[in-house]
Amino acid sequence: MPKLPPIDADVIFGGAGPAGAAAAYDLRRAGFSLLLLDRHTFPRHKACAGGLTVKTLKALRYSVDPVIQARCRILDIGKGLSGSVEFSGGGEICAMTVRSELDLFCLEKALAAGARFMVADRILSIRESQNHVVLQTSAGALKTAFLIGADGTPSRIRRLTGEFTHHYQGFAIEGILPLNSVGPPRMVFDFNVVPAGYGWVFPKNNHANIGLYSGSPLVVLKKHHLLTYVRRKFGRTDLQHLSGHPMGMGGWRYHPRGRRILLAGDAAGLVDPLLGEGLFNAVHSGQLAAKAIVASQSNGIPAGSLYDRLLEGIRMDLRLSRLSAAWFYRWPNWGHWALTSRPVRFVLMKGFALGWPLGRIGTGFYRLPFLTMQK
Ligand SMILES: Cc1cc2nc3c(=O)[nH]c(=O)nc-3n(C[C@H](O)[C@H](O)[C@H](O)COP(=O)(O)OP(=O)(O)OC[C@H]3O[C@@H](n4cnc5c(N)ncnc54)[C@H](O)[C@@H]3O)c2cc1C
């Protein structure tokens, strides 16, 4: 074993995507020395529609205005490719970004705050002891007080540590369709075009990101499924840059076991199974991991235990989302009828526009009619 320096950084991150960058930003502001490892240099492609819900925009510690390409106030919900119902009137519900730009922007915020970045395309082993964690990587041996596994759905850190065994994967596939924008930007969700999921159209500057999502690990989504959806919807076949990626789920059962190794974002299975939204929980869990590490330094409680407690809100929201998904996708006709009924439309649009998570919308729906939107 090579001789190790006392410590390479207080916190090392596997993965510099949204979860890693969000945690790094908070930890730098708390004065920790940080090293972000990623297998890619940035900017890099990540299959993702780049939709930031209002709750994600609110969770981020800084404005991401420079990388927002469109702001949506209208959502069209379809049953198959027909029967589209317009949801609107509650204010802005989603900001559209391109992930390569968003991720570079967020990483640069962490670097500007003083974090270091290094490319390491492989983590070979991880050993946690009482006072530190040692990693063997393709870039050499590294020693740290805390390791944050923010390395996405296939997380090597999760697999090497056995930190979370109930992780399972949904899947989404997407492509880009050049478009001239007409009218105000609208988001589209077409339910019933795939099992346990939907087809989407997210408008950007000069193109639409179009894709298919399924939260079921049993559903296989292929390029020809997406091309068929686009042909039936737009009568076009010129979809470009097709790519797919698994989505980490099951996080309602994630309880950190280690004292010094914390998983965040997709690595911890925190994608919402109903709609496949993952960016909010990536950012939020990264921030909670940072909070747990900071607090552990002052109160002596292991960071893993603190993080476990802090994650309860996310786990509750994911449980609710999972129940809603089981009901909604099992009885899609009833689900569509209920979803598009006037009271539900109103409550959802207002809740989304206020940046409320699903759990809060569910428990606080009676308050929504009386709340005023901030300008
Ligand atoms: C097609 C598609 C569309 C989506 N659209 C949306 C959307 O519109 N809105 C939304 O909220 N969510 C969406 N999601 C989900 C969202 O993309 C994820 O939830 C989000 O990227 C999770 O962020 P993360 O930081 O946890 O992981 P990631 O974004 O996957 O980042 C992980 C990072 O770790 C790095 N890495 C991986 N392995 C290693 C390793 N061994 N060592 C070092 N580094 C490593 C990767 O290079 C990457 O930079 C979508 C997902 C897909 C697949």
The ligand as an SDF file (V2000), in Angstrom:
LIG
                    3D

 53 58  0  0  0  0  0  0  0  0999 V2000
  -33.2880   11.0410  -20.1140 C   0  0  0  0  0  0  0  0  0  0  0  0
  -33.4230   11.6390  -18.7310 C   0  0  0  0  0  0  0  0  0  0  0  0
  -34.1410   12.8250  -18.5500 C   0  0  0  0  0  0  0  0  0  0  0  0
  -34.2320   13.4000  -17.2750 C   0  0  0  0  0  0  0  0  0  0  0  0
  -34.8770   14.6070  -17.1540 N   0  0  0  0  0  0  0  0  0  0  0  0
  -34.9630   15.1860  -15.9350 C   0  0  0  0  0  0  0  0  0  0  0  0
  -35.5590   16.4680  -15.7910 C   0  0  0  0  0  0  0  0  0  0  0  0
  -35.9780   17.1160  -16.7650 O   0  0  0  0  0  0  0  0  0  0  0  0
  -35.6510   17.0070  -14.5420 N   0  0  0  0  0  0  0  0  0  0  0  0
  -35.1930   16.3370  -13.4420 C   0  0  0  0  0  0  0  0  0  0  0  0
  -35.3360   16.8640  -12.3350 O   0  0  0  0  0  0  0  0  0  0  0  0
  -34.5670   15.1430  -13.5630 N   0  0  0  0  0  0  0  0  0  0  0  0
  -34.4230   14.5550  -14.7750 C   0  0  0  0  0  0  0  0  0  0  0  0
  -33.7560   13.3620  -14.9030 N   0  0  0  0  0  0  0  0  0  0  0  0
  -33.0880   12.7830  -13.7110 C   0  0  0  0  0  0  0  0  0  0  0  0
  -31.7570   13.5420  -13.4820 C   0  0  0  0  0  0  0  0  0  0  0  0
  -31.0080   13.5290  -14.6660 O   0  0  0  0  0  0  0  0  0  0  0  0
  -30.9490   12.8890  -12.3660 C   0  0  0  0  0  0  0  0  0  0  0  0
  -31.7850   12.6500  -11.2650 O   0  0  0  0  0  0  0  0  0  0  0  0
  -29.7770   13.7730  -11.9510 C   0  0  0  0  0  0  0  0  0  0  0  0
  -28.8410   13.8690  -12.9780 O   0  0  0  0  0  0  0  0  0  0  0  0
  -29.0970   13.2010  -10.6950 C   0  0  0  0  0  0  0  0  0  0  0  0
  -27.9660   13.9850  -10.3890 O   0  0  0  0  0  0  0  0  0  0  0  0
  -26.7100   13.3010   -9.6510 P   0  0  0  0  0  0  0  0  0  0  0  0
  -25.7610   14.3920   -9.3720 O   0  0  0  0  0  0  0  0  0  0  0  0
  -27.1830   12.4400   -8.5560 O   0  0  0  0  0  0  0  0  0  0  0  0
  -26.0920   12.2870  -10.7310 O   0  0  0  0  0  0  0  0  0  0  0  0
  -25.5430   12.5670  -12.1920 P   0  0  0  0  0  0  0  0  0  0  0  0
  -26.1570   13.7590  -12.7910 O   0  0  0  0  0  0  0  0  0  0  0  0
  -25.6730   11.2690  -12.9130 O   0  0  0  0  0  0  0  0  0  0  0  0
  -24.0190   12.9070  -11.9530 O   0  0  0  0  0  0  0  0  0  0  0  0
  -23.1220   11.8900  -11.5670 C   0  0  0  0  0  0  0  0  0  0  0  0
  -21.6990   12.3270  -11.8900 C   0  0  0  0  0  0  0  0  0  0  0  0
  -20.8220   11.3080  -11.4420 O   0  0  0  0  0  0  0  0  0  0  0  0
  -19.8610   11.0250  -12.4360 C   0  0  0  0  0  0  0  0  0  0  0  0
  -19.4470    9.6360  -12.2530 N   0  0  0  0  0  0  0  0  0  0  0  0
  -20.1200    8.5160  -12.5600 C   0  0  0  0  0  0  0  0  0  0  0  0
  -19.4160    7.4370  -12.1940 N   0  0  0  0  0  0  0  0  0  0  0  0
  -18.2730    7.8860  -11.6520 C   0  0  0  0  0  0  0  0  0  0  0  0
  -17.1310    7.2560  -11.0810 C   0  0  0  0  0  0  0  0  0  0  0  0
  -17.0410    5.9220  -10.9990 N   0  0  0  0  0  0  0  0  0  0  0  0
  -16.1500    8.0230  -10.6000 N   0  0  0  0  0  0  0  0  0  0  0  0
  -16.2300    9.3780  -10.6730 C   0  0  0  0  0  0  0  0  0  0  0  0
  -17.2870   10.0300  -11.2070 N   0  0  0  0  0  0  0  0  0  0  0  0
  -18.2870    9.2890  -11.6750 C   0  0  0  0  0  0  0  0  0  0  0  0
  -20.5730   11.2790  -13.7500 C   0  0  0  0  0  0  0  0  0  0  0  0
  -19.6440   11.5850  -14.7790 O   0  0  0  0  0  0  0  0  0  0  0  0
  -21.4440   12.4810  -13.3910 C   0  0  0  0  0  0  0  0  0  0  0  0
  -20.7950   13.6920  -13.6330 O   0  0  0  0  0  0  0  0  0  0  0  0
  -33.6480   12.7600  -16.1500 C   0  0  0  0  0  0  0  0  0  0  0  0
  -32.9400   11.5660  -16.3390 C   0  0  0  0  0  0  0  0  0  0  0  0
  -32.8210   10.9990  -17.5970 C   0  0  0  0  0  0  0  0  0  0  0  0
  -32.0430    9.7110  -17.7690 C   0  0  0  0  0  0  0  0  0  0  0  0
  1  2  1  0
  2  3  1  0
  2 52  2  0
  3  4  2  0
  4  5  1  0
  4 50  1  0
  5  6  2  0
  6  7  1  0
  6 13  1  0
  7  8  2  0
  7  9  1  0
  9 10  1  0
 10 11  2  0
 10 12  1  0
 12 13  2  0
 13 14  1  0
 14 15  1  0
 14 50  1  0
 15 16  1  0
 16 17  1  0
 16 18  1  0
 18 19  1  0
 18 20  1  0
 20 21  1  0
 20 22  1  0
 22 23  1  0
 23 24  1  0
 24 25  2  0
 24 26  1  0
 24 27  1  0
 27 28  1  0
 28 29  2  0
 28 30  1  0
 28 31  1  0
 31 32  1  0
 32 33  1  0
 33 34  1  0
 33 48  1  0
 34 35  1  0
 35 36  1  0
 35 46  1  0
 36 37  1  0
 36 45  1  0
 37 38  2  0
 38 39  1  0
 39 40  1  0
 39 45  2  0
 40 41  1  0
 40 42  2  0
 42 43  1  0
 43 44  2  0
 44 45  1  0
 46 47  1  0
 46 48  1  0
 48 49  1  0
 50 51  2  0
 51 52  1  0
 52 53  1  0
M  END
$$$$
